[in-house]
Amino acid sequence: MKFLLANPSFKYPINNRFEKYFIRSGSRWPHSGIKKKASTPHYLPFPFFLAYTASLLLKERHDVYVLDAVALDYDDEEFLNEAQIIKPEAILFETTTPTIAHDLYIARRLKDSTCAKIILAGPHASFDAESLLENNIFIDYILKGEYELNCAALARQLSNKTSFSKVEGLVFRDGNNIISNSESLDTDESLDILPLPARNLFPSNSISDINRYWDGFCQFWPAIQMQATRGCPYRCYYCLWNEVMYKKKRYRKFSPPRVVGEMGYLIKEYGAHEIYFDDDDFTIDRDYVYEVCRLIIKDKLNIKWSCMADAINLDKDMLRIMKEAGCVGIKFGLESLSPKVLAALGKPVSIRRAEEIIRYCSRYRIKSHATFSLGLLNEDTDSLGETLKKIKGLDVDTIQISFATPFPGTRFHELAKSEGFINANGWEDYDGRRKQIIKYPHLGEKELERYKTRLYRCWLINRILKPLWFFRQLSYLKRYIEGQGLRRFLGQVVNIIYDL
């Protein structure tokens, strides 16, 4: 069976030079960016769900095509023309909340031009599956949550023309009825059941270029993205992946030999100089991290790597072995520096411990990056003031501040909606990078926007005035230029400035 696995783009011009685009497949939260026309985004996560699905379908001898229009910088017509040339029998792509209207438009156009079976997946389709199928006749199937294995099962049923009743997480029509199969929560603890992602097919079969996928946090080039684990035991109420895509499944891992073996493969096959572990939280299991690091050292991979982590389980000794194994960067999801906001999250992170871990990162020359979300539950002027006061002394190397977005399907959305805290005109407003849709009665309409600006300014001014921080950034700047080359580094800086 001929399958097309797609990542349609959604972009539109702002003026003659720039356009707004949306990050879609591969990102844990959909958001927009600004880029120069005819250029690729400076941040583009690798679409792992699509890539693992491609490998599984290939394993079962299906004819698999990939078309990542975001990485290819295709507009709608270019994407639709390519899809029509492929003439697939089935098309699968992921949906997101801020792009859902455009996703449905693309799905209808694909149906009209190819007559293929249209399969939707991703967080928004998972949340609203029954309604989407009922109101859009051009959609044939929806796969909820993690869909790789279930898509392979659906492909078998379509090829054999047998019943869909055993395809977990599938929503489909049976006559006039909408049938929604339950999703399995009893997943195997090991992720080794998944084959290596089919990176060679991305962004398309004819243009194999894994280096189009890039996380601006990476310091060396080429930098290839990888997964070692999935999920997180802390169950933060706003987390779109844990709440919707993983359905609160337990924390799962690829085995350490599989992880280190894949690292070696990426070094040999793609010439990777850095690997970024794009996990929900790489450092949950202390013993697991130690074993991965031990194998990296034992196999003498000599590769730089970075990861998404937290300050909950890290300590000085763990950071030391991570550094010895090649770790050069860690992203931390701090979200807030107010104890009452963090307590409501259910995230057992100590602000004092986070500050301590970040200091150790500085000592080991592991670059640190902290992310914050303004407007979480219990947010008020006092909590914002606490974050503003404490961020002055946070010795982190870079920060990112977004607006907390109550994506549908999460407990955050349910709570915010029941209390009347959501101020949105439609799904397109759910863009936490650019749009504030949480409106608390005890905060002024523009209060969060003002604090976002103040936090950036306050943090940067206080850091620049610290000689140790300033000279550390110079050493990182040297590392960036040596690791990427001056021309590429300057291009990345320019693209980031455009986005800001």
C-alpha positions as CSV (number, residue, x, y, z in Angstrom):
1,M,0.0,0.0,0.0
2,K,1.3,3.5,-0.9
3,F,1.5,5.8,2.1
4,L,2.3,9.5,2.3
5,L,3.4,10.7,5.7
6,A,3.2,14.5,5.7
7,N,3.9,17.6,7.7
8,P,2.0,20.4,5.9
9,S,3.2,23.9,6.4
10,F,1.1,26.8,7.6
11,K,2.6,30.2,6.9
12,Y,1.5,33.6,5.6
13,P,3.3,36.8,4.8
14,I,3.7,39.7,7.2
15,N,5.3,42.0,4.7
16,N,7.4,41.8,1.6
17,R,10.4,40.3,3.5
18,F,9.0,38.3,6.4
19,E,6.4,35.6,7.0
20,K,4.8,33.9,10.0
21,Y,5.0,30.1,10.2
22,F,4.0,27.4,12.6
23,I,6.1,24.7,14.2
24,R,4.1,21.5,13.9
25,S,5.1,17.9,14.0
26,G,7.9,17.2,16.4
27,S,7.1,20.0,18.8
28,R,5.6,19.4,22.2
29,W,3.6,22.6,22.0
30,P,2.6,24.2,18.7
31,H,3.7,27.7,18.3
32,S,4.7,30.2,15.6
33,G,7.8,31.9,14.5
34,I,8.9,34.7,12.2
35,K,11.3,34.1,9.4
36,K,12.6,35.7,6.3
37,K,10.8,34.4,3.2
38,A,12.5,31.6,1.3
39,S,14.4,30.5,4.3
40,T,14.0,27.6,6.7
41,P,13.2,28.1,10.4
42,H,16.1,28.5,12.9
43,Y,14.3,26.0,15.2
44,L,12.9,22.9,13.6
45,P,12.3,19.8,15.7
46,F,12.6,16.4,14.0
47,P,9.1,14.7,13.6
48,F,9.8,11.5,15.5
49,F,6.2,10.1,15.4
50,L,6.2,10.3,11.6
51,A,9.7,8.9,11.3
52,Y,9.1,5.9,13.5
53,T,5.8,5.3,11.6
54,A,7.7,5.4,8.3
55,S,10.1,2.7,9.6
56,L,7.3,0.4,10.8
57,L,5.5,0.7,7.5
58,L,8.6,0.0,5.5
59,K,9.3,-3.0,7.7
60,E,5.9,-4.4,6.6
61,R,6.8,-3.7,2.9
62,H,4.5,-0.8,2.3
63,D,5.5,1.9,-0.2
64,V,6.3,4.9,2.0
65,Y,6.7,8.5,0.9
66,V,7.5,11.5,3.2
67,L,6.7,15.2,2.5
68,D,7.7,17.6,5.3
69,A,6.6,20.9,3.8
70,V,7.8,22.9,6.8
71,A,11.4,21.7,6.4
72,L,11.1,22.1,2.6
73,D,9.6,25.6,3.0
74,Y,6.7,24.6,0.6
75,D,3.6,26.7,0.4
76,D,0.2,25.0,0.1
77,E,0.2,24.7,-3.6
78,E,3.7,23.2,-3.8
79,F,2.8,20.7,-1.1
80,L,-0.5,19.7,-2.8
81,N,1.1,19.4,-6.2
82,E,3.8,17.1,-4.8
83,A,1.2,15.0,-3.0
84,Q,-0.8,14.6,-6.2
85,I,2.3,13.5,-8.1
86,I,2.9,10.7,-5.5
87,K,-0.6,9.4,-5.9
88,P,-0.8,7.8,-2.5
89,E,-3.5,5.5,-1.3
90,A,-3.4,6.8,2.2
91,I,-2.2,10.1,3.7
92,L,-1.4,10.7,7.4
93,F,-0.5,14.0,9.0
94,E,-0.6,15.5,12.5
95,T,-2.9,18.3,13.5
96,T,-2.4,21.1,16.1
97,T,-4.8,23.4,17.8
98,P,-3.8,26.8,16.4
99,T,-3.6,25.3,12.8
100,I,-6.7,23.1,12.9
101,A,-8.8,25.2,10.5
102,H,-5.9,25.1,8.0
103,D,-5.3,21.4,8.6
104,L,-8.9,20.7,7.7
105,Y,-8.6,22.8,4.6
106,I,-5.5,20.8,3.5
107,A,-7.2,17.5,4.3
108,R,-10.2,18.4,2.1
109,R,-7.9,19.5,-0.8
110,L,-5.8,16.3,-0.4
111,K,-9.0,14.2,-0.6
112,D,-10.2,16.0,-3.7
113,S,-6.9,15.8,-5.5
114,T,-5.8,12.3,-4.6
115,C,-8.9,10.4,-3.5
116,A,-6.6,8.8,-0.8
117,K,-7.7,7.7,2.6
118,I,-7.2,10.7,4.9
119,I,-5.8,9.8,8.4
120,L,-5.4,12.5,11.0
121,A,-3.3,12.3,14.1
122,G,-1.6,14.6,16.6
123,P,-2.8,16.4,19.7
124,H,-5.9,18.3,18.4
125,A,-7.2,15.3,16.5
126,S,-6.7,13.2,19.5
127,F,-8.7,15.6,21.7
128,D,-11.6,16.2,19.3
129,A,-11.6,13.0,17.2
130,E,-15.3,12.1,17.2
131,S,-16.5,15.6,16.4
132,L,-13.9,16.1,13.6
133,L,-14.9,12.8,12.0
134,E,-18.6,13.5,12.4
135,N,-18.4,17.0,10.8
136,N,-15.9,16.4,8.1
137,I,-16.8,13.7,5.6
138,F,-13.4,13.9,3.8
139,I,-11.6,12.5,6.9
140,D,-11.6,8.7,6.9
141,Y,-9.7,7.8,10.1
142,I,-8.2,9.4,13.2
143,L,-5.5,7.9,15.3
144,K,-5.3,9.1,18.9
145,G,-2.1,9.6,20.9
146,E,1.1,7.8,20.0
147,Y,0.1,6.4,16.7
148,E,3.2,4.6,15.2
149,L,2.3,1.0,16.1
150,N,-1.4,1.7,15.6
151,C,-0.8,3.2,12.1
152,A,1.1,0.0,11.2
153,A,-1.9,-2.0,12.5
154,L,-4.3,0.1,10.5
155,A,-2.2,-0.4,7.3
156,R,-2.5,-4.1,7.8
157,Q,-6.2,-4.0,8.1
158,L,-6.6,-1.7,5.0
159,S,-4.4,-4.0,3.0
160,N,-6.2,-7.1,4.1
161,K,-9.6,-5.5,4.1
162,T,-10.3,-6.8,7.5
163,S,-12.0,-5.4,10.6
164,F,-10.7,-2.3,12.3
165,S,-12.0,-3.3,15.7
166,K,-8.6,-4.3,17.0
167,V,-6.7,-1.2,15.9
168,E,-6.1,0.6,19.2
169,G,-6.8,4.3,19.4
170,L,-8.6,4.3,16.0
171,V,-11.7,6.4,15.4
172,F,-13.6,5.5,12.2
173,R,-17.1,5.3,10.6
174,D,-19.2,2.2,10.6
175,G,-22.2,3.2,8.5
176,N,-23.8,6.2,10.2
177,N,-22.0,5.5,13.5
178,I,-18.7,6.9,14.8
179,I,-16.6,4.1,16.5
180,S,-13.9,5.0,18.9
181,N,-11.5,2.2,19.8
182,S,-9.9,2.5,23.2
183,E,-6.2,3.2,23.6
184,S,-3.9,0.8,25.4
185,L,-2.4,2.1,28.5
186,D,-0.4,-1.0,29.2
187,T,2.6,-0.2,27.0
188,D,5.8,-2.1,27.3
189,E,8.3,-0.3,29.6
190,S,10.9,-0.5,26.9
191,L,10.6,1.5,23.7
192,D,13.0,-0.9,21.9
193,I,10.0,-2.3,20.0
194,L,10.3,0.8,17.7
195,P,12.9,0.5,14.9
196,L,15.3,3.3,14.2
197,P,13.4,6.3,12.7
198,A,13.6,6.5,8.9
199,R,15.7,9.7,8.9
200,N,16.8,9.0,5.3
201,L,13.3,9.8,4.1
202,F,13.2,13.3,5.6
203,P,12.3,15.9,4.6
204,S,11.3,13.9,1.5
205,N,12.3,10.8,-0.4
206,S,14.0,12.9,-3.1
207,I,15.7,15.4,-0.7
208,S,17.3,13.5,2.1
209,D,18.8,16.2,4.4
210,I,18.6,15.5,8.1
211,N,20.5,18.8,8.8
212,R,17.4,20.8,8.0
213,Y,16.2,19.9,11.5
214,W,17.9,22.0,14.0
215,D,17.6,23.1,17.6
216,G,19.2,26.5,18.2
217,F,20.4,25.4,21.6
218,C,22.9,23.0,19.9
219,Q,26.5,24.3,19.8
220,F,28.1,22.0,17.2
221,W,27.1,21.2,13.6
222,P,25.9,18.8,12.4
223,A,23.6,18.2,15.4
224,I,21.2,15.3,15.1
225,Q,18.1,14.9,17.3
226,M,17.4,11.7,19.1
227,Q,15.0,10.2,21.6
228,A,16.1,8.1,24.6
229,T,12.9,8.3,26.7
230,R,9.3,9.3,26.6
231,G,7.0,10.7,29.2
232,C,7.4,12.1,32.7
233,P,6.1,10.9,36.1
234,Y,5.3,14.4,37.4
235,R,2.0,14.9,35.5
236,C,2.0,18.8,35.2
237,Y,-1.5,19.9,34.4
238,Y,-0.5,21.9,31.3
239,C,1.6,19.3,29.6
240,L,0.1,18.6,26.2
241,W,2.2,15.5,25.5
242,N,1.6,13.7,28.8
243,E,-2.0,14.7,29.0
244,V,-3.0,14.1,25.4
245,M,-0.4,12.3,23.3
246,Y,0.8,9.8,26.0
247,K,-2.5,9.6,27.9
248,K,-0.6,9.6,31.2
249,K,1.3,6.5,30.3
250,R,4.3,5.7,32.5
251,Y,7.8,6.9,31.9
252,R,9.4,4.7,29.2
253,K,12.9,4.3,27.8
254,F,14.9,2.8,25.0
255,S,17.5,0.5,26.5
256,P,21.0,2.1,27.1
257,P,22.7,-0.2,24.5
258,R,20.0,0.8,22.0
259,V,20.6,4.5,22.8
260,V,24.4,4.3,22.6
261,G,24.2,2.1,19.5
262,E,22.0,4.7,17.8
263,M,24.4,7.5,18.8
264,G,27.2,5.5,17.1
265,Y,25.1,5.1,14.0
266,L,24.4,8.8,13.8
267,I,28.1,9.6,14.1
268,K,29.1,7.1,11.4
269,E,26.1,7.6,9.0
270,Y,25.5,11.4,9.3
271,G,28.8,12.7,10.7
272,A,27.1,14.0,13.9
273,H,29.2,16.3,16.0
274,E,26.5,16.8,18.6
275,I,23.4,14.8,19.5
276,Y,20.4,16.5,21.1
277,F,18.2,14.3,23.3
278,D,14.7,15.7,22.5
279,D,13.1,13.9,25.4
280,D,10.4,15.1,27.7
281,D,12.9,14.7,30.5
282,F,16.1,12.9,30.0
283,T,17.2,12.8,33.6
284,I,14.2,11.2,35.4
285,D,16.0,7.9,36.1
286,R,19.3,8.4,37.8
287,D,20.6,4.8,37.2
288,Y,19.5,5.0,33.5
289,V,21.5,8.2,32.9
290,Y,24.6,6.7,34.6
291,E,24.4,3.6,32.4
292,V,24.0,5.6,29.2
293,C,27.0,7.7,30.2
294,R,29.0,4.7,31.2
295,L,28.4,3.1,27.8
296,I,29.3,6.3,25.9
297,I,32.6,6.5,27.7
298,K,33.2,2.7,27.3
299,D,32.6,2.8,23.6
300,K,34.7,6.0,23.2
301,L,32.1,7.7,21.1
302,N,33.8,11.1,21.7
303,I,30.5,13.0,20.8
304,K,29.1,16.2,22.3
305,W,25.5,16.0,23.4
306,S,22.8,18.0,25.1
307,C,19.4,17.3,26.5
308,M,16.1,18.4,28.0
309,A,16.0,17.8,31.7
310,D,14.9,19.1,35.1
311,A,16.6,20.1,38.3
312,I,14.6,17.5,40.4
313,N,16.9,14.5,40.0
314,L,20.2,16.1,39.0
315,D,23.0,16.5,41.4
316,K,26.7,17.3,41.3
317,D,27.9,13.7,40.8
318,M,25.3,13.1,38.0
319,L,26.4,16.3,36.2
320,R,30.0,15.2,36.5
321,I,29.6,11.9,34.7
322,M,27.3,13.6,32.1
323,K,30.1,16.1,31.5
324,E,32.7,13.3,31.3
325,A,30.4,11.5,28.7
326,G,30.3,14.6,26.5
327,C,27.3,16.7,27.8
328,V,27.6,20.3,26.8
329,G,24.1,21.7,27.3
330,I,20.9,21.2,29.4
331,K,17.5,22.8,29.0
332,F,15.5,23.1,32.2
333,G,11.8,23.6,32.4
334,L,11.5,25.8,35.4
335,E,8.1,27.5,34.4
336,S,8.1,29.8,37.5
337,L,10.1,30.9,40.4
338,S,7.1,31.2,42.7
339,P,6.6,28.4,45.2
340,K,2.8,28.6,45.1
341,V,2.7,28.4,41.3
342,L,5.1,25.4,41.3
343,A,3.1,23.7,44.1
344,A,-0.1,23.8,42.0
345,L,1.8,22.3,39.1
346,G,2.5,19.1,41.0
347,K,6.2,19.5,40.0
348,P,8.4,18.8,43.0
349,V,11.1,21.2,42.1
350,S,12.9,23.2,44.7
351,I,13.9,26.7,43.5
352,R,17.0,26.6,45.7
353,R,18.0,23.2,44.2
354,A,17.4,24.5,40.7
355,E,19.7,27.5,41.4
356,E,22.3,25.1,42.8
357,I,22.2,22.8,39.8
358,I,22.5,25.7,37.4
359,R,25.6,26.8,39.3
360,Y,27.1,23.4,39.0
361,C,26.4,23.5,35.2
362,S,28.3,26.8,35.1
363,R,31.2,25.2,36.9
364,Y,31.3,22.3,34.5
365,R,30.8,24.5,31.4
366,I,27.6,22.8,30.6
367,K,25.5,25.5,29.0
368,S,22.1,26.0,30.7
369,H,18.8,27.2,29.3
370,A,15.7,27.8,31.5
371,T,12.1,28.1,30.2
372,F,9.3,30.0,31.9
373,S,5.5,30.0,31.4
374,L,3.6,33.1,32.6
375,G,0.0,32.7,33.5
376,L,-0.2,29.3,35.1
377,L,-2.8,28.7,37.8
378,N,-2.3,30.7,41.0
379,E,-0.4,33.4,39.0
380,D,-0.9,36.9,40.4
381,T,1.1,40.0,40.8
382,D,2.8,38.6,43.9
383,S,3.9,35.4,42.1
384,L,5.1,37.4,39.1
385,G,7.0,39.7,41.5
386,E,8.6,36.6,43.1
387,T,9.8,35.4,39.7
388,L,11.0,38.9,38.8
389,K,13.0,39.2,42.0
390,K,14.6,35.7,41.9
391,I,15.4,35.7,38.2
392,K,18.0,38.5,38.9
393,G,20.2,36.0,40.6
394,L,19.6,33.0,38.3
395,D,23.0,32.2,36.8
396,V,21.5,30.5,33.8
397,D,23.1,31.2,30.4
398,T,19.9,31.8,28.4
399,I,16.2,32.0,29.1
400,Q,12.9,31.6,27.2
401,I,9.6,33.1,28.3
402,S,6.2,32.0,26.9
403,F,2.6,32.5,27.8
404,A,1.0,29.5,29.5
405,T,-1.4,28.0,27.0
406,P,-4.3,25.8,28.1
407,F,-4.3,23.4,25.2
408,P,-7.6,21.4,24.8
409,G,-7.4,18.0,26.3
410,T,-5.2,19.0,29.2
411,R,-6.4,19.6,32.8
412,F,-5.3,23.2,32.4
413,H,-7.8,23.7,29.7
414,E,-10.6,22.1,31.7
415,L,-9.8,24.2,34.8
416,A,-9.3,27.4,33.0
417,K,-12.5,26.9,30.9
418,S,-14.6,26.1,34.0
419,E,-13.4,29.2,35.8
420,G,-13.9,31.5,32.7
421,F,-10.2,32.3,32.4
422,I,-9.9,31.7,28.7
423,N,-10.0,34.7,26.5
424,A,-9.8,33.4,22.9
425,N,-11.7,34.1,19.7
426,G,-10.9,30.7,18.3
427,W,-8.4,27.8,18.2
428,E,-6.0,30.0,16.1
429,D,-5.3,32.1,19.2
430,Y,-3.7,29.1,21.0
431,D,-0.2,30.2,20.2
432,G,1.8,30.6,23.5
433,R,4.7,32.1,21.7
434,R,2.8,35.2,20.5
435,K,-0.6,35.2,22.1
436,Q,-1.9,35.5,25.7
437,I,-5.3,33.9,26.1
438,I,-5.4,33.4,29.9
439,K,-7.2,36.3,31.5
440,Y,-7.4,36.2,35.3
441,P,-9.7,38.7,37.1
442,H,-7.0,39.7,39.5
443,L,-4.5,40.6,36.7
444,G,-4.8,43.5,34.3
445,E,-5.3,42.6,30.6
446,K,-1.7,43.4,29.7
447,E,-0.1,42.5,32.9
448,L,1.5,39.2,31.7
449,E,2.8,40.9,28.6
450,R,4.4,43.7,30.7
451,Y,6.0,41.1,33.0
452,K,7.3,39.1,30.1
453,T,9.2,42.2,28.9
454,R,10.4,43.1,32.4
455,L,11.6,39.6,33.1
456,Y,13.8,39.5,30.0
457,R,15.2,42.9,30.7
458,C,15.8,42.4,34.4
459,W,17.5,39.0,33.9
460,L,19.7,40.3,31.0
461,I,20.8,43.5,32.8
462,N,21.7,41.6,36.0
463,R,23.7,38.9,34.1
464,I,25.7,41.3,31.9
465,L,26.8,43.1,35.0
466,K,28.3,39.8,36.4
467,P,31.9,39.4,35.0
468,L,31.9,35.6,35.5
469,W,28.7,35.2,33.5
470,F,29.9,37.6,30.8
471,F,33.2,35.9,30.3
472,R,31.5,32.5,30.4
473,Q,29.3,33.6,27.5
474,L,32.5,34.6,25.6
475,S,33.8,31.1,26.0
476,Y,30.5,29.7,24.8
477,L,30.6,32.1,21.8
478,K,34.0,30.7,20.9
479,R,32.6,27.2,21.2
480,Y,29.7,28.0,18.9
481,I,31.9,29.5,16.3
482,E,34.4,26.6,16.4
483,G,31.6,24.1,16.5
484,Q,29.4,25.5,13.6
485,G,31.7,27.8,11.6
486,L,31.4,31.6,11.7
487,R,29.1,31.9,8.6
488,R,26.5,29.4,9.9
489,F,26.7,30.9,13.4
490,L,26.0,34.4,12.2
491,G,23.2,33.2,10.0
492,Q,21.6,31.6,13.0
493,V,22.0,34.8,15.0
494,V,20.3,36.8,12.3
495,N,17.4,34.4,12.1
496,I,16.9,34.5,15.8
497,I,16.9,38.3,15.7
498,Y,14.2,38.2,12.9
499,D,12.1,35.9,15.1
500,L,12.4,38.2,18.1
